[in-house]
Amino acid sequence: MNIPNKITISRILLIPFFVIVMMFDFGWGTMTLFSAEMPVHHFVGALIFIIASTTDWVDGYYARKYNLVTTFGKFLDPLADKLLVSAAFILMVELGMAPAWIIIVIISREFAVTGLRLILAGGGEVVAANQLGKIKTWAQIVAIAAALLHNTIFVYFGIPFDKIMLYIALFFTLWSGWDYFYLNRRVLLESK
């Protein structure tokens, strides 16, 4: 297994630590960061999420730079993203940071695209994420990070940056999902 794939696996392995830290207080108390008050465990959880999210860029950069792109990596990288982002979104609903309907729409799209990827893989095609999919992923990551950090920095100015980014993430999630199905519609039409 090459280094980019090991980095991708590390992203998956960070998910349980992220969930545990976000869900349990551990008696760490609260802190104020740029006028935003938050539990310390949320701050630590947000840092774990940000570090895990950053590995998405690192593994892709390393794989492209050293020509280490593999079929396994093309499959595993988007799966790792979906696992991390889905865990974070579900936690946000549990913690009252996001409306459930938005998260249901986002996660439903992720399942639908994963299903399409499996159909394509059954036909011997492994499709890497396109640019629109990458924008969607980063919009989701920014929305999650802003919410987990309790809208730090922006709370001082009264700007609901976390909510704005959540709707932007929803928009790109729907657009990229439609685009993915449209570009691969022949597979769906052939299976009738």
MDTraj code that builds the backbone (N, CA, C; nanometers):
import mdtraj as md
import numpy as np

residues = "MET ASN ILE PRO ASN LYS ILE THR ILE SER ARG ILE LEU LEU ILE PRO PHE PHE VAL ILE VAL MET MET PHE ASP PHE GLY TRP GLY THR MET THR LEU PHE SER ALA GLU MET PRO VAL HIS HIS PHE VAL GLY ALA LEU ILE PHE ILE ILE ALA SER THR THR ASP TRP VAL ASP GLY TYR TYR ALA ARG LYS TYR ASN LEU VAL THR THR PHE GLY LYS PHE LEU ASP PRO LEU ALA ASP LYS LEU LEU VAL SER ALA ALA PHE ILE LEU MET VAL GLU LEU GLY MET ALA PRO ALA TRP ILE ILE ILE VAL ILE ILE SER ARG GLU PHE ALA VAL THR GLY LEU ARG LEU ILE LEU ALA GLY GLY GLY GLU VAL VAL ALA ALA ASN GLN LEU GLY LYS ILE LYS THR TRP ALA GLN ILE VAL ALA ILE ALA ALA ALA LEU LEU HIS ASN THR ILE PHE VAL TYR PHE GLY ILE PRO PHE ASP LYS ILE MET LEU TYR ILE ALA LEU PHE PHE THR LEU TRP SER GLY TRP ASP TYR PHE TYR LEU ASN ARG ARG VAL LEU LEU GLU SER LYS".split()
xyz = np.array([
    [0.0850, -0.1178, 0.0000],
    [0.0000, 0.0000, 0.0000],
    [0.0894, 0.1240, 0.0000],
    [0.0573, 0.2195, -0.0890],
    [0.1427, 0.3376, -0.1004],
    [0.1072, 0.4431, 0.0051],
    [0.1908, 0.5468, 0.0139],
    [0.1760, 0.6501, 0.1170],
    [0.0432, 0.7259, 0.1050],
    [0.0003, 0.7700, -0.0151],
    [-0.1286, 0.8393, -0.0206],
    [-0.2447, 0.7553, 0.0330],
    [-0.2447, 0.6264, 0.0037],
    [-0.3513, 0.5404, 0.0545],
    [-0.3435, 0.5244, 0.2061],
    [-0.2221, 0.5211, 0.2602],
    [-0.2054, 0.5152, 0.4067],
    [-0.2572, 0.6438, 0.4706],
    [-0.2335, 0.7568, 0.4055],
    [-0.2841, 0.8848, 0.4566],
    [-0.4364, 0.8844, 0.4549],
    [-0.4947, 0.8317, 0.3476],
    [-0.6410, 0.8222, 0.3382],
    [-0.6960, 0.7342, 0.4501],
    [-0.6314, 0.6222, 0.4769],
    [-0.6754, 0.5334, 0.5844],
    [-0.6638, 0.6033, 0.7198],
    [-0.5612, 0.6865, 0.7372],
    [-0.5480, 0.7606, 0.8634],
    [-0.6682, 0.8527, 0.8848],
    [-0.7237, 0.9068, 0.7758],
    [-0.8422, 0.9915, 0.7858],
    [-0.9591, 0.9102, 0.8425],
    [-0.9736, 0.7885, 0.7947],
    [-1.0812, 0.7014, 0.8442],
    [-1.0585, 0.6664, 0.9912],
    [-0.9341, 0.6406, 1.0284],
    [-0.9027, 0.6028, 1.1660],
    [-0.9220, 0.7179, 1.2654],
    [-0.9177, 0.8422, 1.2178],
    [-0.9399, 0.9568, 1.3061],
    [-1.0878, 0.9775, 1.3395],
    [-1.1776, 0.9187, 1.2618],
    [-1.3214, 0.9409, 1.2808],
    [-1.3689, 0.9000, 1.4207],
    [-1.3359, 0.7806, 1.4713],
    [-1.3843, 0.7459, 1.6068],
    [-1.3324, 0.8415, 1.7146],
    [-1.2086, 0.8859, 1.7033],
    [-1.1547, 0.9808, 1.8006],
    [-1.2317, 1.1121, 1.7952],
    [-1.2594, 1.1582, 1.6742],
    [-1.3359, 1.2808, 1.6542],
    [-1.4735, 1.2691, 1.7189],
    [-1.5434, 1.1584, 1.6936],
    [-1.6787, 1.1392, 1.7470],
    [-1.6758, 1.1343, 1.9002],
    [-1.5835, 1.0598, 1.9565],
    [-1.5754, 1.0465, 2.1025],
    [-1.5478, 1.1815, 2.1677],
    [-1.4536, 1.2562, 2.1132],
    [-1.4196, 1.3865, 2.1710],
    [-1.5377, 1.4829, 2.1610],
    [-1.6094, 1.4804, 2.0505],
    [-1.7242, 1.5709, 2.0350],
    [-1.8395, 1.5339, 2.1279],
    [-1.8591, 1.4057, 2.1544],
    [-1.9759, 1.3611, 2.2303],
    [-1.9575, 1.3649, 2.3820],
    [-1.8347, 1.3561, 2.4280],
    [-1.8123, 1.3482, 2.5723],
    [-1.7313, 1.4669, 2.6207],
    [-1.7781, 1.5302, 2.7272],
    [-1.7193, 1.6539, 2.7790],
    [-1.5821, 1.6321, 2.8425],
    [-1.5615, 1.5232, 2.9119],
    [-1.4363, 1.4927, 2.9821],
    [-1.4034, 1.5954, 3.0894],
    [-1.4973, 1.6854, 3.1210],
    [-1.4747, 1.7860, 3.2248],
    [-1.3725, 1.8909, 3.1880],
    [-1.3536, 1.9158, 3.0588],
    [-1.2524, 2.0110, 3.0141],
    [-1.2967, 2.1563, 3.0259],
    [-1.4255, 2.1799, 3.0500],
    [-1.4736, 2.3161, 3.0681],
    [-1.5018, 2.3880, 2.9365],
    [-1.5045, 2.5222, 2.9459],
    [-1.5333, 2.6039, 2.8283],
    [-1.4177, 2.6989, 2.8012],
    [-1.4198, 2.7564, 2.6830],
    [-1.3176, 2.8529, 2.6443],
    [-1.3801, 2.9580, 2.5545],
    [-1.3159, 3.0711, 2.5429],
    [-1.3613, 3.1758, 2.4529],
    [-1.2526, 3.1972, 2.3493],
    [-1.2933, 3.1941, 2.2239],
    [-1.1998, 3.2131, 2.1138],
    [-1.2605, 3.3142, 2.0170],
    [-1.1988, 3.4307, 2.0052],
    [-1.2504, 3.5368, 1.9178],
    [-1.3981, 3.5647, 1.9457],
    [-1.4331, 3.5843, 2.0694],
    [-1.5691, 3.6173, 2.1142],
    [-1.6670, 3.5009, 2.1078],
    [-1.6255, 3.3853, 2.0664],
    [-1.7146, 3.2690, 2.0623],
    [-1.6830, 3.1791, 2.1813],
    [-1.7846, 3.1566, 2.2638],
    [-1.7658, 3.0664, 2.3769],
    [-1.8057, 2.9264, 2.3347],
    [-1.7240, 2.8301, 2.3718],
    [-1.7517, 2.6921, 2.3332],
    [-1.6910, 2.5961, 2.4335],
    [-1.7465, 2.4763, 2.4413],
    [-1.6822, 2.3736, 2.5245],
    [-1.5447, 2.3393, 2.4660],
    [-1.4491, 2.3163, 2.5525],
    [-1.3134, 2.2835, 2.5074],
    [-1.3144, 2.1572, 2.4218],
    [-1.3982, 2.0605, 2.4583],
    [-1.3995, 1.9361, 2.3795],
    [-1.4497, 1.9609, 2.2377],
    [-1.5347, 2.0606, 2.2161],
    [-1.5752, 2.0950, 2.0794],
    [-1.4575, 2.1537, 2.0013],
    [-1.3784, 2.2352, 2.0689],
    [-1.2607, 2.2922, 2.0040],
    [-1.1624, 2.1812, 1.9647],
    [-1.1377, 2.0877, 2.0562],
    [-1.0463, 1.9761, 2.0279],
    [-1.1036, 1.8889, 1.9161],
    [-1.2339, 1.8612, 1.9211],
    [-1.2982, 1.7838, 1.8155],
    [-1.2869, 1.8525, 1.6810],
    [-1.3058, 1.9851, 1.6806],
    [-1.2929, 2.0618, 1.5559],
    [-1.1507, 2.0512, 1.5007],
    [-1.0518, 2.0570, 1.5885],
    [-0.9123, 2.0429, 1.5427],
    [-0.8883, 1.9047, 1.4822],
    [-0.9410, 1.8008, 1.5450],
    [-0.9259, 1.6652, 1.4899],
    [-0.9934, 1.6585, 1.3525],
    [-1.1135, 1.7169, 1.3420],
    [-1.1845, 1.7171, 1.2136],
    [-1.1035, 1.7917, 1.1076],
    [-1.0488, 1.9068, 1.1421],
    [-0.9716, 1.9871, 1.0459],
    [-0.8458, 1.9122, 1.0025],
    [-0.7771, 1.8495, 1.0966],
    [-0.6573, 1.7711, 1.0629],
    [-0.6958, 1.6555, 0.9701],
    [-0.8025, 1.5840, 1.0045],
    [-0.8475, 1.4721, 0.9206],
    [-0.8859, 1.5219, 0.7811],
    [-0.9541, 1.6355, 0.7749],
    [-0.9949, 1.6922, 0.6455],
    [-0.8751, 1.7330, 0.5617],
    [-0.7726, 1.7838, 0.6261],
    [-0.6523, 1.8272, 0.5555],
    [-0.5815, 1.7103, 0.4884],
    [-0.5959, 1.5911, 0.5454],
    [-0.5321, 1.4744, 0.4834],
    [-0.5884, 1.4480, 0.3441],
    [-0.7113, 1.4959, 0.3182],
    [-0.7703, 1.4800, 0.1849],
    [-0.6858, 1.5525, 0.0808],
    [-0.6428, 1.6714, 0.1142],
    [-0.5583, 1.7484, 0.0216],
    [-0.4190, 1.6859, 0.0134],
    [-0.3652, 1.6448, 0.1285],
    [-0.2291, 1.5899, 0.1332],
    [-0.2181, 1.4623, 0.0508],
    [-0.3119, 1.3692, 0.0688],
    [-0.3004, 1.2426, -0.0050],
    [-0.3156, 1.2634, -0.1555],
    [-0.4063, 1.3532, -0.1946],
    [-0.4236, 1.3810, -0.3376],
    [-0.3027, 1.4478, -0.3987],
    [-0.2478, 1.5441, -0.3276],
    [-0.1283, 1.6145, -0.3765],
    [-0.0119, 1.5170, -0.3927],
    [0.0105, 1.4353, -0.2897],
    [0.1212, 1.3402, -0.2906],
    [0.1031, 1.2366, -0.4024],
    [-0.0208, 1.1889, -0.4194],
    [-0.0471, 1.0870, -0.5232],
    [-0.0222, 1.1434, -0.6624],
    [-0.0651, 1.2678, -0.6858],
    [-0.0451, 1.3282, -0.8185],
    [0.1013, 1.3642, -0.8418],
    [0.1662, 1.4202, -0.7415],
    [0.3045, 1.4648, -0.7575],
    [0.3984, 1.3484, -0.7869],
    [0.3778, 1.2364, -0.7190],
    [0.4680, 1.1225, -0.7359],
    [0.4072, 1.0101, -0.8200],
    [0.3004, 1.0438, -0.8932],
    [0.2358, 0.9480, -0.9829],
    [0.2001, 0.8172, -0.9105],
    [0.1342, 0.8329, -0.7957],
    [0.0955, 0.7178, -0.7148],
    [-0.0562, 0.6997, -0.7104],
    [-0.1248, 0.7501, -0.8122],
    [-0.2700, 0.7360, -0.8194],
    [-0.3027, 0.5904, -0.8495],
    [-0.3883, 0.5312, -0.7652],
    [-0.4259, 0.3904, -0.7836],
    [-0.5782, 0.3776, -0.7905],
    [-0.6236, 0.2666, -0.8434],
    [-0.7676, 0.2386, -0.8471],
    [-0.8212, 0.2322, -0.7051],
    [-0.7478, 0.1687, -0.6156],
    [-0.7880, 0.1595, -0.4749],
    [-0.8002, 0.2988, -0.4139],
    [-0.7054, 0.3851, -0.4430],
    [-0.7079, 0.5220, -0.3915],
    [-0.8251, 0.6018, -0.4461],
    [-0.8566, 0.5823, -0.5747],
    [-0.9708, 0.6519, -0.6353],
    [-1.1013, 0.6114, -0.5693],
    [-1.1072, 0.4867, -0.5233],
    [-1.2269, 0.4382, -0.4546],
    [-1.2265, 0.4805, -0.3078],
    [-1.1117, 0.4648, -0.2417],
    [-1.1035, 0.4871, -0.0971],
    [-1.1116, 0.6349, -0.0589],
    [-1.0525, 0.7235, -0.1375],
    [-1.0479, 0.8655, -0.1014],
    [-1.1881, 0.9260, -0.0874],
    [-1.2765, 0.9121, -0.1873],
    [-1.4106, 0.9684, -0.1685],
    [-1.4897, 0.8987, -0.0576],
    [-1.4633, 0.7683, -0.0374],
    [-1.5309, 0.6968, 0.0705],
    [-1.4879, 0.7537, 0.2059],
    [-1.3598, 0.7783, 0.2230],
    [-1.3092, 0.8372, 0.3483],
    [-1.3710, 0.9746, 0.3722],
    [-1.3812, 1.0544, 0.2656],
    [-1.4450, 1.1859, 0.2767],
    [-1.5889, 1.1721, 0.3243],
    [-1.6623, 1.0806, 0.2624],
    [-1.8034, 1.0628, 0.2954],
    [-1.8202, 1.0152, 0.4397],
    [-1.7358, 0.9246, 0.4847],
    [-1.7442, 0.8762, 0.6224],
    [-1.7179, 0.9887, 0.7225],
    [-1.6132, 1.0662, 0.6986],
    [-1.5780, 1.1752, 0.7891],
    [-1.6862, 1.2823, 0.7909],
    [-1.7276, 1.3266, 0.6739],
    [-1.8267, 1.4336, 0.6630],
    [-1.9624, 1.3868, 0.7167],
    [-2.0022, 1.2643, 0.6876],
    [-2.1304, 1.2134, 0.7386],
    [-2.1293, 1.2065, 0.8912],
    [-2.0205, 1.1578, 0.9486],
    [-2.0092, 1.1524, 1.0949],
    [-2.0228, 1.2925, 1.1540],
    [-1.9547, 1.3897, 1.0933],
    [-1.9601, 1.5268, 1.1438],
    [-2.1006, 1.5851, 1.1304],
    [-2.1655, 1.5642, 1.0161],
    [-2.3000, 1.6174, 0.9971],
    [-2.3998, 1.5551, 1.0952],
    [-2.3893, 1.4260, 1.1183],
    [-2.4799, 1.3600, 1.2135],
    [-2.4569, 1.4156, 1.3538],
    [-2.3317, 1.4362, 1.3902],
    [-2.3011, 1.4987, 1.5199],
    [-2.3600, 1.6385, 1.5290],
    [-2.3541, 1.7145, 1.4187],
    [-2.4093, 1.8504, 1.4195],
    [-2.5596, 1.8487, 1.4465],
    [-2.6312, 1.7513, 1.3924],
    [-2.7753, 1.7397, 1.4212],
    [-2.7941, 1.7052, 1.5690],
    [-2.7189, 1.6078, 1.6164],
    [-2.7279, 1.5654, 1.7569],
    [-2.7015, 1.6818, 1.8524],
    [-2.6081, 1.7695, 1.8163],
    [-2.5700, 1.8819, 1.9026],
    [-2.6506, 2.0089, 1.8740],
    [-2.7493, 2.0001, 1.7838],
    [-2.8341, 2.1146, 1.7539],
    [-2.7664, 2.2224, 1.6714],
    [-2.6641, 2.1861, 1.5945],
    [-2.5890, 2.2830, 1.5141],
    [-2.6377, 2.2912, 1.3695],
    [-2.7252, 2.2004, 1.3299],
    [-2.7735, 2.1989, 1.1908],
    [-2.9118, 2.1368, 1.1869],
    [-2.9978, 2.1868, 1.0960],
    [-3.1294, 2.1244, 1.0817],
    [-3.1179, 1.9862, 1.0175],
    [-3.1972, 1.8938, 1.0694],
    [-3.1902, 1.7557, 1.0220],
    [-3.2213, 1.7444, 0.8735],
    [-3.3145, 1.8237, 0.8195],
    [-3.3555, 1.8075, 0.6802],
    [-3.2393, 1.8331, 0.5843],
    [-3.1544, 1.9320, 0.6173],
    [-3.0388, 1.9603, 0.5309],
    [-2.9427, 1.8423, 0.5332],
    [-2.9200, 1.7891, 0.6502],
    [-2.8258, 1.6774, 0.6638],
    [-2.8811, 1.5524, 0.5951],
    [-3.0113, 1.5309, 0.6031],
    [-3.0729, 1.4173, 0.5332],
    [-3.0520, 1.4298, 0.3829],
    [-3.0729, 1.5496, 0.3289],
    [-3.0531, 1.5720, 0.1850],
    [-2.9073, 1.5465, 0.1471],
    [-2.8141, 1.6011, 0.2254],
    [-2.6717, 1.5869, 0.1942],
    [-2.6294, 1.4403, 0.2006],
    [-2.6662, 1.3710, 0.3074],
    [-2.6237, 1.2311, 0.3223],
    [-2.6930, 1.1419, 0.2190],
    [-2.8184, 1.1731, 0.1849],
    [-2.8878, 1.0960, 0.0809],
    [-2.8147, 1.1075, -0.0521],
    [-2.7689, 1.2274, -0.0843],
    [-2.6919, 1.2470, -0.2080],
    [-2.5648, 1.1637, -0.2045],
    [-2.4993, 1.1610, -0.0885],
    [-2.3747, 1.0847, -0.0765],
    [-2.4001, 0.9350, -0.1002],
    [-2.5086, 0.8825, -0.0429],
    [-2.5431, 0.7417, -0.0656],
    [-2.5752, 0.7164, -0.2124],
    [-2.6495, 0.8078, -0.2737],
    [-2.6880, 0.7899, -0.4147],
    [-2.5649, 0.7875, -0.5048],
    [-2.4728, 0.8795, -0.4820],
    [-2.3511, 0.8843, -0.5641],
    [-2.2647, 0.7619, -0.5371],
    [-2.2576, 0.7185, -0.4128],
    [-2.1815, 0.5972, -0.3819],
    [-2.2419, 0.4770, -0.4534],
    [-2.3748, 0.4693, -0.4566],
    [-2.4414, 0.3613, -0.5304],
    [-2.4075, 0.3641, -0.6779],
    [-2.4078, 0.4844, -0.7359],
    [-2.3713, 0.4978, -0.8769],
    [-2.2257, 0.4565, -0.8994],
    [-2.1389, 0.4950, -0.8063],
    [-1.9978, 0.4548, -0.8169],
    [-1.9844, 0.3024, -0.8156],
    [-2.0647, 0.2356, -0.7323],
    [-2.0596, 0.0890, -0.7263],
    [-2.1073, 0.0270, -0.8568],
    [-2.2116, 0.0850, -0.9162],
    [-2.2585, 0.0367, -1.0466],
    [-2.1485, 0.0529, -1.1505],
    [-2.0839, 0.1691, -1.1507],
    [-1.9750, 0.1935, -1.2452],
    [-1.8587, 0.0975, -1.2203],
    [-1.8269, 0.0757, -1.0912],
    [-1.7168, -0.0156, -1.0584],
    [-1.7480, -0.1575, -1.1056],
    [-1.8760, -0.1963, -1.0978],
    [-1.9168, -0.3283, -1.1472],
    [-1.8929, -0.3436, -1.2960],
    [-1.8948, -0.2308, -1.3671],
    [-1.8668, -0.2319, -1.5109],
    [-1.7209, -0.2046, -1.5419],
    [-1.6366, -0.2045, -1.4388],
    [-1.4929, -0.1850, -1.4595],
    [-1.4480, -0.0397, -1.4602],
    [-1.5374, 0.0527, -1.4277],
    [-1.5005, 0.1943, -1.4260],
    [-1.4850, 0.2423, -1.2822],
    [-1.3753, 0.3092, -1.2538],
    [-1.3578, 0.3764, -1.1254],
    [-1.3413, 0.5234, -1.1570],
    [-1.4354, 0.6020, -1.1101],
    [-1.4363, 0.7439, -1.1438],
    [-1.3885, 0.8250, -1.0252],
    [-1.2837, 0.9022, -1.0455],
    [-1.2337, 0.9909, -0.9404],
    [-1.3268, 1.1112, -0.9301],
    [-1.3211, 1.1780, -0.8167],
    [-1.4041, 1.2974, -0.7968],
    [-1.3650, 1.4051, -0.8972],
    [-1.4668, 1.4723, -0.9540],
    [-1.4375, 1.5812, -1.0461],
    [-1.4257, 1.7124, -0.9685],
    [-1.4013, 1.8211, -1.0389],
    [-1.3783, 1.9498, -0.9734],
    [-1.4998, 1.9948, -0.8927],
    [-1.6191, 1.9751, -0.9468],
    [-1.7411, 2.0135, -0.8763],
    [-1.7571, 1.9331, -0.7473],
    [-1.7227, 1.8062, -0.7523],
    [-1.7261, 1.7219, -0.6327],
    [-1.6265, 1.7680, -0.5284],
    [-1.5117, 1.8143, -0.5726],
    [-1.4109, 1.8648, -0.4784],
    [-1.4571, 1.9951, -0.4140],
    [-1.5209, 2.0820, -0.4927],
    [-1.5759, 2.2070, -0.4370],
    [-1.6828, 2.1730, -0.3332],
    [-1.7676, 2.0757, -0.3653],
    [-1.8711, 2.0307, -0.2720],
    [-1.8098, 1.9835, -0.1419],
    [-1.7057, 1.9022, -0.1516],
    [-1.6411, 1.8490, -0.0318],
    [-1.5824, 1.9611, 0.0527],
    [-1.5136, 2.0545, -0.0092],
    [-1.4527, 2.1633, 0.0679],
    [-1.5569, 2.2587, 0.1245],
    [-1.6686, 2.2813, 0.0542],
    [-1.7777, 2.3635, 0.1097],
    [-1.8352, 2.2950, 0.2338],
    [-1.8513, 2.1634, 0.2275],
    [-1.9005, 2.0890, 0.3433],
    [-1.8024, 2.0974, 0.4592],
    [-1.6739, 2.0822, 0.4302],
    [-1.5719, 2.0865, 0.5349],
    [-1.5688, 2.2230, 0.6032],
    [-1.5752, 2.3295, 0.5255],
    [-1.5749, 2.4648, 0.5830],
    [-1.7007, 2.4862, 0.6675],
    [-1.8164, 2.4409, 0.6184],
    [-1.9415, 2.4546, 0.6942],
    [-1.9329, 2.3808, 0.8275],
    [-1.8800, 2.2599, 0.8234],
    [-1.8676, 2.1789, 0.9458],
    [-1.7694, 2.2440, 1.0426],
    [-1.6537, 2.2836, 0.9935],
    [-1.5529, 2.3449, 1.0801],
    [-1.6074, 2.4720, 1.1456],
    [-1.6776, 2.5545, 1.0680],
    [-1.7349, 2.6783, 1.1230],
    [-1.8355, 2.6469, 1.2335],
    [-1.9188, 2.5452, 1.2121],
    [-2.0181, 2.5081, 1.3136],
    [-1.9510, 2.4495, 1.4375],
    [-1.8545, 2.3597, 1.4173],
    [-1.7871, 2.2968, 1.5314],
    [-1.7103, 2.3982, 1.6145],
    [-1.6624, 2.5034, 1.5493],
    [-1.5902, 2.6100, 1.6201],
    [-1.6852, 2.7199, 1.6679],
    [-1.8155, 2.6889, 1.6668],
    [-1.9193, 2.7807, 1.7163],
    [-1.9117, 2.9173, 1.6494],
    [-1.8885, 2.9169, 1.5193],
    [-1.8872, 3.0384, 1.4375],
    [-1.7791, 3.1378, 1.4825],
    [-1.6693, 3.0852, 1.5319],
    [-1.5582, 3.1673, 1.5795],
    [-1.5223, 3.2759, 1.4791],
    [-1.4784, 3.3853, 1.5254],
    [-1.4408, 3.5064, 1.4522],
    [-1.5671, 3.5783, 1.4031],
    [-1.6540, 3.5074, 1.3318],
    [-1.7709, 3.5697, 1.2709],
    [-1.8778, 3.6068, 1.3728],
    [-1.8803, 3.5392, 1.4892],
    [-1.9800, 3.5699, 1.5908],
    [-1.9637, 3.7135, 1.6399],
    [-1.8410, 3.7622, 1.6421],
    [-1.8125, 3.8992, 1.6846],
    [-1.8822, 3.9999, 1.5934],
    [-1.8887, 3.9710, 1.4652],
    [-1.9505, 4.0606, 1.3676],
    [-2.0993, 4.0311, 1.3465],
    [-2.1504, 3.9304, 1.4144],
    [-2.2913, 3.8958, 1.4002],
    [-2.3248, 3.8277, 1.2686],
    [-2.2249, 3.7705, 1.2039],
    [-2.2459, 3.7036, 1.0753],
    [-2.2613, 3.5536, 1.1013],
    [-2.3734, 3.4945, 1.0595],
    [-2.3916, 3.3499, 1.0791],
    [-2.3168, 3.2702, 0.9713],
    [-2.1855, 3.2824, 0.9713],
    [-2.1028, 3.2208, 0.8676],
    [-2.1272, 3.0704, 0.8583],
    [-2.1411, 3.0052, 0.9744],
    [-2.1638, 2.8609, 0.9732],
    [-2.2929, 2.8249, 0.8994],
    [-2.3996, 2.9019, 0.9203],
    [-2.5274, 2.8753, 0.8522],
    [-2.5171, 2.9077, 0.7030],
    [-2.4516, 3.0180, 0.6702],
    [-2.4331, 3.0547, 0.5293],
    [-2.3568, 2.9448, 0.4568],
    [-2.2490, 2.8968, 0.5184],
    [-2.1686, 2.7908, 0.4558],
    [-2.2459, 2.6601, 0.4458],
    [-2.3348, 2.6343, 0.5420],
    [-2.4148, 2.5119, 0.5351],
    [-2.5061, 2.5146, 0.4126],
    [-2.5660, 2.6299, 0.3840],
    [-2.6518, 2.6404, 0.2656],
    [-2.5707, 2.6372, 0.1361],
    [-2.4511, 2.6950, 0.1389],
    [-2.3624, 2.6862, 0.0222],
    [-2.3231, 2.5400, -0.0013],
    [-2.2922, 2.4699, 0.1076],
    [-2.2583, 2.3274, 0.0963],
    [-2.3761, 2.2483, 0.0409],
    [-2.4967, 2.2799, 0.0864],
    [-2.6165, 2.2126, 0.0350],
    [-2.6312, 2.2364, -0.1157],
    [-2.6109, 2.3607, -0.1572],
    [-2.6210, 2.3950, -0.2991],
    [-2.5225, 2.3130, -0.3826],
    [-2.3944, 2.3119, -0.3421],
    [-2.2935, 2.2381, -0.4189],
    [-2.3140, 2.0869, -0.4092],
    [-2.3694, 2.0411, -0.2985],
    [-2.4001, 1.8987, -0.2850],
    [-2.5039, 1.8567, -0.3881],
    [-2.6100, 1.9367, -0.3997],
    [-2.7157, 1.9044, -0.4965],
    [-2.6658, 1.9195, -0.6400],
    [-2.5934, 2.0269, -0.6660],
    [-2.5437, 2.0521, -0.8020],
    [-2.4471, 1.9419, -0.8451],
    [-2.3517, 1.9087, -0.7595],
    [-2.2533, 1.8065, -0.7974],
    [-2.3192, 1.6693, -0.8095],
    [-2.4210, 1.6418, -0.7276],
    [-2.4930, 1.5153, -0.7385],
    [-2.5664, 1.5059, -0.8715],
    [-2.6349, 1.6128, -0.9086],
    [-2.7046, 1.6160, -1.0378],
    [-2.6035, 1.5979, -1.1510],
    [-2.4910, 1.6690, -1.1420],
    [-2.3879, 1.6622, -1.2450],
    [-2.3327, 1.5197, -1.2575],
    [-2.3089, 1.4563, -1.1455],
    [-2.2532, 1.3208, -1.1447],
    [-2.3484, 1.2234, -1.2142],
    [-2.4783, 1.2336, -1.1813],
    [-2.5760, 1.1450, -1.2439],
    [-2.5957, 1.1791, -1.3907],
    [-2.5930, 1.3066, -1.4237],
    [-2.6102, 1.3460, -1.5635],
    [-2.4945, 1.2949, -1.6496],
    [-2.3718, 1.3109, -1.6001],
    [-2.2547, 1.2662, -1.6763],
    [-2.2507, 1.1145, -1.6930],
    [-2.3137, 1.0435, -1.6015],
    [-2.3111, 0.8967, -1.6058],
    [-2.4491, 0.8382, -1.6347],
    [-2.5369, 0.9163, -1.6960],
    [-2.6744, 0.8724, -1.7229],
    [-2.6801, 0.7496, -1.8124],
    [-2.5808, 0.7297, -1.8975],
    [-2.5819, 0.6152, -1.9879],
    [-2.5841, 0.4846, -1.9105],
    [-2.5193, 0.4813, -1.7941],
    [-2.5173, 0.3606, -1.7122],
    [-2.6587, 0.3312, -1.6611],
    [-2.7279, 0.4349, -1.6203],
    [-2.8640, 0.4169, -1.5715],
    [-2.9594, 0.3775, -1.6826],
    [-2.9389, 0.4355, -1.8001],
    [-3.0242, 0.4040, -1.9141],
    [-3.0005, 0.2624, -1.9650],
    [-2.8733, 0.2168, -1.9560],
    [-2.8408, 0.0808, -2.0000],
    [-2.8992, -0.0246, -1.9070],
    [-2.9171, 0.0093, -1.7806],
    [-2.9622, -0.0917, -1.6833],
    [-3.1128, -0.1116, -1.6836],
    [-3.1853, -0.0394, -1.7685],
    [-3.3328, -0.0555, -1.7745],
    [-3.3702, -0.1834, -1.8448],
])
top = md.Topology()
chain = top.add_chain()
for i, resn in enumerate(residues, 1):
    res = top.add_residue(resn, chain, resSeq=i)
    for name in ("N", "CA", "C"):
        top.add_atom(name, md.element.get_by_symbol(name[0]), res)
traj = md.Trajectory(xyz[None], top)
